[in-house]
Amino acid sequence: MRDTFRLDLVIRLICEESESADDELDALSEYIGERMSDGVSMGMIMQSLAETLVGLDEMIAESISETLH
């Protein structure tokens, strides 16, 4: 039996255009394209990206909390 869960994600970022941001986007897009070529579904990729963003947000929140204490 598969476990399922719902993940609602709201993203609020202050973004800036830069060459390094473009380079990161290109690298991530290339990797995602390779995964799709390997047969990974778009749904699985979206789930993985969402879970990664949530994890990164938690890491940032913990870092801020540690800095304030």
Secondary structure, 3 states (H helix, E strand, C coil): CCCCCCCCCCCCCCCCCCHHHHHHHHHHHHHHHHHHHCCCCHHHHHHHHHHHHHHHHHHHHHHHHHHHC
